[in-house]
Amino acid sequence: MPTYALFLRDEDGHTDRMAPDEFAAHFEKFVAWAEQLEREGRLRGVRRLADREGRTVRRRAGALVIDGPYVEGKEAVLGFYLVDAADEEEAWRIAGQCPTVDTGGSVEVRLVGDFPQAG
């Protein structure tokens, strides 16, 4: 069964403005969602990013260049889930059940592939 990465985004920073009790209730929805995915045998992993602002590392004219943080709200990834789904449509359905979509956020769905093996 294919594995999909579900990247969670909070475009407008809604969760940053939640009162502590509201955020705790919202977080419990994520726990319940993850537990359901686990019971279904779909959950392969979940990670939260510690900071919304990352840096981009690239090479330009032979020199290492580190840019940022220049993250726009729509690019801020909160974290990601790795889930197994039969196909892309099922992965979209799973993403649609994510609590972040109920608060104005979004979930990007990407098929996970293997790196080519050496030799």
C-alpha angles and dihedrals in degrees: 000000000000121000122226130197113222109202112200118214131185099197098183099035091246094154091054089062096048119115112245094255091047091050091048091053090047091050091052088059089058090049091051091046092050091047090052091050088049092051089051090052091241104111113098098166146325131208135178119214110235095216133027092215117073133169129239118228120199141147119248121181090343095307126110110242123195114195132187163314087238099135116156117213093251089055096049108114113200095191144302144248126210111213137172117233133168092236144339094280091056090047089053090051091051091048090051089060092057112116092228092072089059091061099048097273127121140223122220113209118210130173111237116226135188124255114244112264120242117250 
